[in-house]
């Protein structure tokens, strides 16, 4: 089984489409099982981007954001 990629609080990410930086403020585990592996739980990330905060599911964060290439 391949371990699920997760991001830690304080991680700097960049939006794929616009290149805008975002930072993870909080991570919460949901009550639902992860896709393909019910033994792991899905995660929700609270992001700060362009002066506002919002929550996104783990699959959204993985699709819409990338870590900086130099890390």
N, C-alpha and C positions, 0 to 999 in steps of 0.2 A: 504494500500500500504506500503510495506517495504521500508524504506529509503535506497538509494544507498550508499554503503560504499565508502568513499573517503579518500585520504591521503593528509596531509598538507605538504607544503614546509618545508623541514628540517627533515621529517620523516625518520627514519632509518629502512631499510628493509633488509631481507636476502633472497637470491635466494634459492628456494626449492631444486633444484638438487645439487648445489655445496656448498651452505652455505656461498657464498661470500656476504659481506655487500654492500649495495647500499644506496644512499641518494637521496631524491627528491629535485631537484634544482628549478623546475618551474612547474606550472600547468596551462594548457590552456583549455578553453572550446571550443569544436568544434561546427560547425553549424548543425550537425546531431543529431537527437533525440536518447536518450538512448534506449537500447534494452528492450522492454516490456513497456516502458513509454515514449512517445514522448514529454511529458511536461518537462522532464529533458534532459539536453544535455550530450553527451559523453564528456569525458575528455581525454586529452593527458598529460602524465607526462614526464618531462625531468629528466633522472636519471644519476647519476655519479657512475660508477662501474669500478673497476680495471683501474683507470687512464684515462677513457674516458667517454664522455657524449653521450647520445642518447635519442630519443623520443620513447615512447611506449604508446599504447592505454590503457584505463582503464581496459578492460577485460584481456589484456596480463599481466598487473601488478598484478591483483588479482590472476591470475593463476600461475604466475612464482615466486612471492615473498610473503613472510610472514613477519609480524611484530615480533619483538623479544618476546619470551614467557613471560618475566618478566615485560612487560608493559601493 
